């Protein structure tokens, strides 16, 4: 698998060099290659698929406006920016409040079906729990749920690949405690 990661990094570096040289097709290939994973990360932090799509486009727009140097880790940069962008959107959503879900109304003031109200409430509780645990723990969980392997998670979060399993186990316990409302266990890291 490590060879695959190296090949991906080499191809990313080549595409980035092409883009930096003015080849728009290089940027398009970067977008097509990384969009599914960037969207997957953002989908787990967003209120809706549309918001995740908008945020993913924002991530790629940042790359387009301020490209990296050709030797930089493109994938790691994209996923870090996606996490930061998603986390910022998550915080903004929490600040706006939970009026729709708690009231059981959609944005046009129409009652929601019971299943949709429950789904939204569960999603709100998950996002709220992610905000209550340490940010690194939330990042680990989001990347894991988005399908990243341990090496990719380590690169994005900045930890040793061998420690990812242990850190994920701790993060899952912290998340469960936050989700269940046991703030003492969250702060103690149990």
Secondary structure, DSSP 8 states (H G I E B T S, - for coil): -HHHHHHHHHHHHHHHHHHHTT-HHHHHHHHHHHHHHHHHHHHTTSSSHHHHHHHHHHHHHHHHHS---TTS-HHHHHHHHHHHHHHHHHHHHHHH-SHHHHHTB-TTS-B--HHHHHHHHHHHHHHHHHHHS-HHHHHHHHHHHTT--HHHHHHHHTS-GGGHHHHHHHHHHHHHHHHHT-HHHHHHT-
